[in-house]
Amino acid sequence: MSSAATPRTRVRRALASGGACVLLACAGLLTPAAPPAAAATAAATGGSGANLPYAEVQAENSATNGTVIGPSYTQGQLADEASYRKAVTLSGSGKYVTFTTPVATNSLDLRYSISDTSDGSVRTVPLSLSVGGVQQPDLTLTNAYSWYYGALLPFTNTPGAHPHHFYDEAHRLLPQTYPAGTTFTLQVPSGGAATTIDFADFENVGPALGQPSGSVSVTSKGADATGAADSTAAFNAAIAAAGSGGTVWIPPGTFKVPGHIIVNNVTVAGAGMWYSTVTGAAPGFYGNAAPAPSTHVHLQDFAIFGDVQERDDSAQVNGIGGALSDSTVSRLWIEHMKVGAWVDGPFDNLTFSGMRIRDTTADGVNFHGGITNSKVTGSDIRNTGDDGIAAWAHSPLGADVNDTFSNNTVQLQMLANGIAIYGGHDNTVSGNLVQDSGITQGGGIHVSQRYSSTPVGTTTITGNTLIRDGDLDPNWGFGVGALWFDGSEGAIIGPINVTDALIEQSPYEAIQWVEGTISNVNLSNVTIAGTGTFALQEQTPGSATFTGVTATGVNGPAPVYSCEGSSFTVVEGIGNSGISGTYCGAYPAPVYPPYPA
C-alpha cells in the first residue's frame, strides 16, 4: 500500500475486562492516552536454534591488520551480506586476520569473498594458513559459487547491475586436534588477491564411523574413492545388491557421481559428513515421483558437494529430490547445489534432521505441495539464494499439512526469507534462530498466500528468535518485517498464532501485514527490542489480537504504522507496552542497528 493512502480512523478495542476503547485518528503522529494498567507478562525467551557442534568466531572481533567493514544494510555492499553485517577485508599481500579458537578443534570452515572477474569467468586464489605459528598448506578460494547479477530472477553470472551473493566457504579437516586458545592466521600471500573474511567455524570432528554390519560397500562394486572415475554405476550396483530394506555403505573418500541416484526402500550410510563425500556436477539422491513415492529411504552421514554455478529453475540439480514417504535424511552436508532438498508431493512422513546446507543458488529445503506430517529439525542452513526452509502448498499438488520446522539455525538468505509458510494448514514453526536473513525481498519468518498456494489455515509460530532480519524491498520502496504476513493472492483468515517470539535489531519494522486482507493474527508474549522504523506495520485490512506484546528501542516516528483505520481491528489483551501511537505518512528513513541494549 502506498504511503499516500487516505488516513482513516483506526479502532483499538480492549480485551481485558473493563478496558476502555481508545480511538486514534490516523493523520500523522498522535500520542494517545495511556491504555489501562494491565498485569505483567513474562518477556519472551524465543528459540536458540540447532545444537551446533562448532564454535563460530567473527573476523571483526579477531586480531587483524585488515580493514573492518560495516555494519551495512545497503544492498550490493559486502558487509550487508556478512553475519552481524560486518567483515574484514584483507586488501593485499601481508594483510591477515588471526582467529583464536575457543574450543579444541581439528577442522576449519571459513566464510570468505573474493572479487569477481571482469567477464564472470572462474578463478582461484591462494590464502595462507598457519596454525599455532606453524605454516600449513594454503587454502584455495574461488569465485565459482558467488557473484550473481540482476534485481529479478533469473539471475545471471555476467557482471552487471545489482551484484549479490558475494560469499562462499572453504573447509578443511586438519591432521591433528588443537587445544582451545590456538591461533589460526589467514593471510594474503605474495601474489595473492584481496579477500574479505566473515567468520571461521571451529569443530572437533569425531572419528569416522565404521561400516554397518551386513551393508554393501560401494567400493565392493567398483566405486573410486579418489573421485577420479565416475562411480554412478557402482552406487547403483550396490543399491541393487543390498536389496529391499538393505544398507549401502559409503566409506571415507570422495566419489564422483555427476547426476541422480534413485533410491527406494534402502539405507545409504556414510562414515560422517567430514569423511564420505559424493561430488560431481550435480549429484543428488532422488525418490520416485509422486503419486508413487519411494518409501523407507534413510540417507545419513555423508556430504553432497555439487558444482552448480547458476540458478536455472528448470533444472533438477538438487541434493535431495523426488518424493520420499516414511523416510529420513540425517546429518548430511549439502553444498553448491541449486537447492539442498526440493521434494515434490504429495507424500507423507519425511524427516530432515541434523542437516548442514550451505551456499546454494536457491532454497535450502522446500516442501513443495501436498507434503504432510513431515519435519525439518535441528539443522543448520545458511547462505542460500532463496528461502532457507519453505513449505510451499502449491495448489496443483495440494496443501502442506501438519509439517514442522523446529530448532533450526537459519542464516544469511540472500533472497526471500529464513523460514516461509506459503499456504497450507496446521503447520508449526518453533524453536528456531533466524539471523541476518532476508537480505533482499524478504525477512525472517513469513506466512502468506502467494505463488498459487492453497489457503492459509491454522499456523503456529512459537518460541522463535529473529535477529537483524528484513531489509528494504526495492520494488515496494519500504522495508520488509522480520516477521511478516502477505495475503496478495487471497484473504488470510488463519488463525496464525504467534507466541514467545523474540525479535531483535530489526533493520526496518519488526512485524508487518502487507497486501490483501489478513485476519486473525494472534500475537502473545512477543518481545520487540530495537527496530529501524516501526514495531508494527499494518498495511492491510484485517484483524489482530495483541497480548503481552512489548516494544523498546523503536526508531520510527511512532511504534505503529497504519493508514488502515477501522479496516484493521486490533483487540488489546493484557501486558502490552511500547506499541501505543500510530503514524500514517511517508515512510521514514530507517535507523539501522546496532541499537543500544
N, C-alpha and C positions, 0 to 999 in steps of 0.2 A: 504494500500500500504506500502511496506517495505521502511525503511529509506535508503535502498541501491539502490533505483530507480535511473536510469540513468538521470543525470541532462540534461535538455533541455532548450531551450530559452522560456521565458515567455513573453507574449505580453500584454502590457497595453496600451489601447487607450484612448485618452482624449475625453470626451463627450462635455465639454464646448467649445463654439465657439472659434476657433483659438488656441486650446490647442495643445501642442506638443506631439508627440508619444515618449514614453520612453521605451527602451528595457533593460531588466535586464537579465544578464547571471546568471543562477542558479547553481553556483558551489561554495558553501559556502556563507558566509555573504558578501553582497555588500551594499554599501551606494550609492544609485542612486542620480542623480541630483534632486534638489527640483522640484516638479511639479509646473505648472503655478499658479500664485496667483488666488484665487477663492473667490467669495463672501461668507461671513459668513452665516452659517445656525444655527438655534436655537438648543440648547442642547436638547436631548431627555428628556422627563419627565417620560416616562414609565407608569406603572399602579400601583395602590395601592391595588388591590385585593378586597376581600369581605369586607363589612362593618361589622366587628365582634363586638359582644355585650360584649366582655370581654377584660380585660387588662392582658397582659402576662408579668410576671416578671421572669427574668433569675436567676437561683440559684447562678451562679458565680458572679453576681452583688449584692448579698444579704449577710447579716451578717452570718458568719459560722465559726465553728472551725474544719470543714472538710477540705478536700483536693481538690483544684480546679484542674481539669484535662483538658488537651487540651491547645490550639487548636490542633486537629489531623486530618489528611487527609489520615491515614493509615487504610485500611480495616481490620476489626477484633478488632479494639480498641473502647472502649465505647465512647470516645469523638468524634470519627468520625461520629457516628450516632446521636449526640446531636445537638440541634439547636445552631447556631453560632459556632458549633464544640467544645463546652466547656460544662462542667457539674461540679458537686460537688459530691465527694464520701465521704460518712459518713462511716468510716471504722469499727466502733464498738460502743458499748454502750456509751451513753453520747454525741456522735457526733451529731451536729444539723446544720440546716440552718433555718434562720428566714427571712421570706418574709414580706415586708411591702406593704400592698395593696394600690395602688394609686387611687383606686375608692371605693365607697361604694359597699359592696358585701354581698351576703348571700349564696355563694357557693364557692367551691374549686375544681379545677381539677389539678391533679398532674401527671407529666410525670416522670417516675422512671424506674430503672432497679435493679433487684436483681440477684444474680448468679444462674446458673442452678444447678441441682442435677447431681450427677455422672452418673446416668442412664437415665436422662431426665424426670424422674417422676415429677409430680406436687407437689409443696409445697406452703405454705402460711407463711408469717411472718408479725408481727405487726410493725407499725410505729406510734410513739406517736405524737399526735397533741394537741397543745394548742393555743388558740385564745385570744389575749389581755392578756396573762398570765393566763388564765383560762383553765384548762385541759378539753379536750374533749375525747370522745371515740376514741380508736386507729383506724387508717386506716389499712385495711388488704391488703397486697401486695402479688402478686403471680407471678410465672414464667410460668404459664399455656399458655400464649399467646405470649411468646417471646422465644428466643434462638432456632434458626434453624441452620442446618448444611449442608455443601456441597457448592461447587462452581457453580454447574449447577443444573437446575431442573431435577427431583423432589427433593426438599429439604427434609431432614429428621429431626426428633426430637431427634434422638440418638446422644449423644455427640460425636464429632469427629472433623475433619478438617473443616476449613472455617466457624467458627461461625459468626452469624449475626442476625439482627432483635432483638436487646437487650432490647428494651424499651416497656413499656405498660403504661396505665394511670389508675388512681383511682380518682373517683369524689364523691362529697358529697354535698347535699343540706342542708344548715345549718338552725337551728330553728329561727334565727333572722338575721337582717341586721346589719352589722358592718360598721362604717364610714371609709372613706379613712384615711390612717395612722395607721390602726390597724395592729398589728403584728400577723403572723401565723408561729409558730415554729414547725418544723418537726424534731423529734429526735429519734435516735435508742434507744429503751428502754433496760433495763436489760434483758438479754437473747435474744435480737433481733439479727438481721443479718445486715451485711454491705449492704448499699443501696446507689445507685447513683441517684441523683436528677438532672433533667434537668431544668425544669421550673414549675411554677404554674400559672394557669389562674384564675382570679377573675371576677365574673359576678354577677350583681344584677338581679336575676331572678324575673320576674314579677309573679303575682298570676296565679293560674291555670285558664284555660279557662272554660267557662260554657258549658253545653250540648246544641248543636244546636236544635232549635225548630223542632219538627217532626222527630227527629232521633230515632233510635232504639239502646238502650244501650246493650252492650254485657253482662252486669251483669243481665239484664232482661231475658236473655236466659241461665243463669246459670254459667257465667264465674266467676272464682275465682280470686278476686283482690289481694289475698295474694301470688299468684304464686305457691301454693302447688299442686293444681289439674290441669290436662290438660284441657285447655279452648278451644281447637280446635273446638269441636262440637258446643260450644256456639257462637263462632265467625261465623261459617258457618250458624248457625240458624239465627243470627242477620242479616247477609247479605241477606238471603232468605226473612226474614220478611220485610226488608227495601224495597225490590223490585227494579225494574228497575229505575235508577235515584235517588234512595233513599240515606239516610245517616245513617251510623253506627257510634256509639259513643263509644270510649274507655275512660272510666272515669279514674281519678287518681288511680294508683295501679300498681301492677306487675302481668302480665298474662302469664302463661306458654303455649306456642304454639310451639311444637317441630319441626314442619315442615311447609309446604306451606299452605297458604290461597289463593285460586284462586279468583280473583276479575275481574268484568266486569260491566261497567255502574253503578258504585257505588262510593260514597264518604265515606272514612274511616277517621274519625277525632278524635284526642285525646285532652287532656287538656293541652298539651305542652310537649316538649321533655324532660323536667325535671320531669314530673309528670306521664305520661302514658307510661308504658314500656311493650313491648312484648319481652319475653325472652324464652330461651329453647336451645336445642342442635343446631338447625339451623332454626330459624324462618324466614319466608320470605313471601312477598306478590307478587304473580305472576300473570301476564296476560296470556291469552290464547296464544297458539303458533301461529306464523305466518305460512301461509299467511292469517289466520283469527284472527287477533289480537283482544284483548279486546279494548274497546273504552270508552271514557268518564269516566275514572277512576281518582279519586282525593284522594291522600293519604297525610295526613297533621297532624303535631303537635303531634307526638309521637316518641318513641325510639324503636329501634330493637337491642337488645343486645344478641348476639349468644354465642356459646361455641365451635367455630371452632378452633381447635388447630393444624391443619395440612393443607398443601396445596395439595389437590387432585383435579387435573383439570378435572377429570371425574365426580366429584360430584356437584350437583346443590344445593349448600349451600350458597346462596347469599341473601342479604337483600331484593332486588328488582329484579325480573326476568321476563322472558317471553317477550311478545310483547304488547305494550301499545300505542295505537294511540289516538290522540286528548285528551291527558291526562296530569296531573300534579302531581308532587311529591314535597311537600313543607315542609320545616322545620322538617325534620326527622333526628334523631341522630342514626347512624348505626355504630356498633362496634363489633369486634370479629366475623366477618363473613369471608368467603373466599373473596368475592367481595361485596362492598357496593351495587352496582347496575350493573348487567350484563344483558343487554337487547338484544334480538336477532331479527333482521329484517327479511324481510322487513316490515316497517310500517312508519307512518308519524306523526309529530307534538307531541312530548313529551317534557315537560319542567321539569327539576330539578331546584329548587331554595331554597336558604337558608339551604342547607344540611350541616350536620356535620358528616363526615365519617372518622373514625379513626381505626387504629390498625387492619387492615385486612391482610390476608395472601397473597392476590393477589391484583388486581386493586381496585381503588376507584370507578370509573364509567367507563364502557366500552360500547360504541355504536357499536355493532357487526353486521355489514353488512346490507346494504340496508336501513339504517335509515336516514330519510330526515326531513328537517325543524324542527330540534329538538335542545334543548339547555341544557347546564349546566351553571347556573349563580348564582352569589352571594353566593357561597358555600365555605366551609372550609374543606379541605381534607388533612390529614397528617398521617404519619407513615403507609403507605401502603406497601405491599410486592411486588408490581409491579407498573405499570403506575398509576399516580394519576387520570388523566382523559384521556381517549383514544377514538378515533374514528377509528375503525378497519374495513375498507371497504373490508371485506373478499369476494373474488371474487365469491365463490359459492352462496352467499346471495345478492351480488350487491354492488354498490357504496354507500357510505355515502355522501349525497349531501346537501349543504346549512345548515349545522349544525354549531352551535356557542357555544364556550366555553368562557364565558365573566365574568370579575370581580370576579374571584375566588382567594382564597388564598390556595396555594398548597405547602406542605412542607414535607420534610423528606421521600422521596421514597427510600426504601431500595434496590430496583432493578428497572432498566429501568428509566423512565422519569417522570417529573412533569406532562407535557401535551404532548400527542403524536397524530399525524395525520398519520395513515397508509393508504395511498391511498385516493381515493375519490376526489371530486372536489367542488369548490365554498364553502369551509368551512372557518370559521373565528375563530381565537384565539385572544382575545382582552381584555385589561384592567386587566390582571392577575398579581399577585405577586407569583413568583415561587422561593422558597428559600430552600437551603440545600437539593436539590433534586439530584437524580442520584448518590446515594452512591456507586453503582457499576453498570457498563454496561449501563450507561445512562447519561442523562443530564437534562437540564431544560425544553426546548421546542424542539420537534423533529418532522421532516416531512420526510417520507420515503415511498419507495415502497418495502415492506418486508412482510413476512408472508402471501404470496399468496394474496396480496391486489390488488385491481383494480388500474389502473394508477393514478398517482398524477396529478390532474388538477389545476386550479386556486386555490390558497390557500393564505389567507390574515392573516398576523400576525402583529397586530398593538397595540401600547400602552401597552406593557408588560414590567415588571421589573423582571430580573433574578439575584439572589444574591447567590454566593457560590455554583453554580450548576455544576455538572460534576465531574468525578473522573477518576482514572486510570482504563482502561479496561484490566483485566488480560489476556484476550485471544489475544488482539491486541498488548499489550505491550506499548501502548501510551494512552494519555488522551482522554476523550470524551468532546466535547464542551458544553458550556451552551446552545447554540443554534446550532443544528446540523441537517444535511441532509444526507440521505443514499439512494442510488439507486441500492442496491445489487441485486434486482430481476427485474430490468427494468429501462431503461433510463427515467429520470425525465425531462420533458420539461415545467412543470408548466403552467403559471408563478407562482412563490412563491414571494409574495410581503411583505417585512418586513419593517415596518415604526415605528418610535417613540419607539425604543427599548432601554432600559437602562440595560446594562449588567455589573454587578459589582462583584469584588472579585472572579473571576473565578479561581479555583484551577489549571486548565490547560488552554486550549485555550478558547476564548470567542465564536467563530463561526467556524464550521467545515463542510467540504464537504468530505465524505468518501464513497468508494465503488461505482462501476458502473459509469454512466455518469449523471451529474446533471447540467442542463442548466436553464437559465432564472430565476436566483435568483436575485431579485432586493432589495438592501438594501438602505433605505433612512432615514436620521435622526436617526442614530444609535450611541449611546454613549457607548464606552467601557472604563471602569475605573478599571484597575487592572487585570492582568492575571498572572497565574503561568508560562505559556510558551508564546504562541503567541496570537495576536489579531485575526488573521485569519489563519486557517489551511486548505489548499487546497490540497486534496489528490485524486482528480478525474479529468478526463477531463470534460469540460463543459464551462459554462459562467456565469458571474455575472455583475451587474451594481452597482456601489457604488456612492452614493450622500449624502453628509453630514455625512459621517462615520468618527468618531473621536476616537482615542485610546490614552490613557495615562496609565502610570504605567505598561507597558508591560515588563515582566521579561524574555522573551526568547532572543536568540541571534539576532533576528530581529523581526519586527512586524508581518511578514508573513512567514509561512512555505509553500513552494511549490516546488515540483520537476516536475511539470506538463508541464512547458514551454508553448509552443504555443497551447497545447491541452486544456488549461484553459485560456479563454479570459476574461479580466476584462475591462469594459467600465467605465472610471472615469468621474463622474459628478463633480459638484462644492462642495466646503465646506469640502473636506476630509482632515484629518490631522492625523499624527501618524501612518499611515499604509503604508509608503514607506520603502522599504528594504525587501529583500527576502532571506531566508535561506533554503538550502537543505543539509541535513546531518543527523547524528544520533540524535535521539530525546533527547533533554536536560532534565536533572533533573529539576522538577518544583520548583519554589519559592512559597511556599504556603502563603495564606492570614494569618493574615491581612496585607494589604498594606497601606502605608502612604496615607492620604487623599490628 
